[in-house]
Amino acid sequence: MVKNPVSGSSNLFDIIKRDIFKVFPYIWYMKTTVNIRDDLFRRAKARAALLGQSFGGFLEDALARALQERDAGERSLDDWAKDLPPVSPKAGQDLEKALRDPNFRTVDSEMWR
């Protein structure tokens, strides 16, 4: 049985992944160009250096954190609706009546300019 000398794993995928990564180190990453404001670049580069990270590693961590925070903050419509205060049957009937009224009009985009 073959074992990974680093992790001790005998999982064939782990062993192949380790060997492929040595030969093709960029296989798991995408190289890209990003435009960043100069002041933000300097601050991020300095912070990465203070943390002992490469600039790319710092950006990758920051992007992952930002996406995770956004994903955690997104709520489904059902979750949002559950947090609404209860509406009395009379209020619901009044709303339905108002929406069916011929004088009720949809929001005109020109009104909001």
Rosetta blueprint (number, residue, H / E / L):
1 M L
2 V L
3 K L
4 N L
5 P L
6 V L
7 S L
8 G L
9 S L
10 S L
11 N L
12 L H
13 F H
14 D H
15 I H
16 I H
17 K H
18 R H
19 D H
20 I H
21 F H
22 K H
23 V H
24 F L
25 P L
26 Y L
27 I L
28 W L
29 Y L
30 M L
31 K L
32 T L
33 T L
34 V L
35 N L
36 I L
37 R L
38 D H
39 D H
40 L H
41 F H
42 R H
43 R H
44 A H
45 K H
46 A H
47 R H
48 A H
49 A H
50 L H
51 L H
52 G L
53 Q L
54 S L
55 F H
56 G H
57 G H
58 F H
59 L H
60 E H
61 D H
62 A H
63 L H
64 A H
65 R H
66 A H
67 L H
68 Q H
69 E H
70 R H
71 D H
72 A H
73 G H
74 E L
75 R L
76 S L
77 L H
78 D H
79 D H
80 W H
81 A H
82 K H
83 D L
84 L L
85 P L
86 P L
87 V L
88 S L
89 P H
90 K H
91 A H
92 G H
93 Q H
94 D H
95 L H
96 E H
97 K H
98 A H
99 L H
100 R H
101 D L
102 P L
103 N L
104 F L
105 R L
106 T L
107 V L
108 D L
109 S H
110 E H
111 M H
112 W H
113 R L
